[in-house]
Amino acid sequence: MVNLFVDNPVIELDRPIYDPAAVQPMRQQLTEVGFKELLTPEEVERAVAGAENSTGTMLLVINSVCGCAAGSARPGLALALQNKLIPNRLTTVFAGMEKSATARAREFLAPNPSSSPSFALFKDGALVKMIHRREIEVRTADQVADLLVETFNQYCEAPGPSIPPEKFASLDMALLCGSTLPRFQN
């Protein structure tokens, strides 16, 4: 019997680390505030290098199951998107889940080192601001929001918030950390 995950490096590359059902709430914390998930390298290519990104601003978030993503990154990001100025487009890839999409996204962030979670802001197709994990993990969610709001106010022109304040108030930004998530099984 052929094990497709062992005998096919492309499939192995995209085999998620964690149980997709366990990660779903972490995905929703971003999609509920307006993010579009990029699940394939082709979607990343279109989003970052495509004509749509040649004008305006796009935020690319490398989502993660790590504790700083749970405690600071996702909640701070959601709060920052209540600002009066936000990026035109909100996109995300999930590290450890859609590995080939994340690898393609990281190519656009070179020479910056791999970092998850992280935030990358593009303006008129060029990377103008990169916020690494090391800058996130030392901040509270409110401090991450302040850092992002400062960035949005400097580079963005699209009107915020990304979702109405009453919907934002109803969000569950529970601290969802990957340290207890089950690994993906065949």
N, C-alpha and C positions, 0 to 999 in steps of 0.2 A: 504494500500500500504506500502511495506517495503522500508525504506530508507537505501540503502546499506551502505552509508557512516556513518550513525549513528548506525546501527545494526551490523556492521561487523568491529571490531577494527583493523583488518589487513588492510582493504581497507582504513579506516580512517587514519591509520598511513601513508599510501602512498599517500593520497590525497594532491596534491601540494597546497602550500599557494598562489602562484601567477599564473596568466594566463600564461600557457606555451609559447604561442606565444610572449608575452611581454618579457619573459626571454631569448628567443632564441638568440638574439644578444649578450647577456652576455655569453652564452655557446660558441658561435662562437669565441669570443675573445680568448678562450683557444684552441678550436679544430683547429683553423686556424694556431696556432703555434706548433701543433703536439700532443696535449693532446687527450687521449682516455677517453671517458666518461664511468664511471662505474655506471650502472643504477639499479642494483639489488644487494642484499647482496651476492649472489653467485658470481657475477662478482668481487665484492670487495674481497671476500675470495680467489678466484683464483689469483687475482692480488697481494695481499699482502702476503698470506700464501702459494701460489703455488710455484712449483719448479722454475718457471721463475724468481721469485724474490729472489731466494737463492744465486744468484751471481750478481754482479754489483749493480747499483744504480737505485732507483725508486723514483720519486717525486710524492707525493699524495697531491693534492690541494683540500681543502674544499672551493669551490666557493660559492659566496654569492651575494645577491643583494644590500648589504649595500654600503654606500658611500665610505668607505675606499677600498672596493673591486674595485669600479669604478675608484677612483682617484689615488690609489697607487698600489694595489695588482695586478690586471690584467695587467695594462700597464707596471709596473715594472718587472713582471714575463716575459712578452713578450720580453722586452729589455734584461733581463738577459740571455734568451735563445739564444741570439746572441753571447754569450761567446764562447771561443775556447774549453772549457770543459763544458759538460752538463750531466744530468742524462741519463742512458741508456733507461729508460722508463718514460713516462709522463702520469699520470692518474689523474682523477678528479671526485669528486662527487659534487652535488649541494645541499647545505643546504636549507631546506624548499621546495624542489621540490621532489627529490627521498629520502624520509625521512628514509626508512628502509635501503637503501644503505649507507646513511650518518651515520646512527646509527651504522651500522656494521663497517664502516671505523673508527669511533671514538673509538670503542672497541680496535682496534689495536694501538690507540694513548694513551691509558691509561698508567699512571695515569694523563696525561695532561688533563686539563679541556677543555670542548667543546669551540671551538673558530672558528668563521667564519667571514671573510676568515682566512685561515691559510695554512701553507706549512709544510709538513712532508717529510723528506728525509730518505729513507731506504738504507742501504748498506749491501749487503750479507744477506738480510732478517731482519736485525735489525734496529730499529729506531735510527738514529744517530743525527738528528737535527730537532727541532720543532720550527717554527716561528709562534707566536700567533698574533691574531688581535691587541693586545695592542702594539706589536712591529711594526706593519704595519701602524696603523692609525696615528702614530706620524711622519711618514716619507713621503717624496715625492716619486713619481714613480722612479726617478733616485736613490734615497737613498735605496729604496726597491731593485732595480736592483743591487746596489753595495753590499748589504747584501747577496743577493742570489749568486752573482758572487763569493764572498768570500767563501761561503759555497760550491759551485760547484768546485772551485779550490782546496778546501781542500779534498773533498770526491769523486769527479767524475773523470772518465777517458774517457768517450765517447766523440768523437769529436763533436763540435758544428760548426755552429749554427744549431738550430732545423729546420729552414727554410732559404732559400737563402736571403741575405740582400735586394735584390730588391723586393722580395715578402713582407718582413718585412716592407719596406718603404711604401708599398701600403696599409697596414692594417689601418683599422679605429678603433682606440682605444678611441672612444668617451667616455665621462664620463657618463656611463649608471648606474643610481642609482635607487634603488628600492622604494624610498620614494614616487614616483608617479605611481608605477605599479598597475594595477588593480588586485584585489584578484580573485582567481579562483572561478568560479561559476559552479554549477552542470550542 
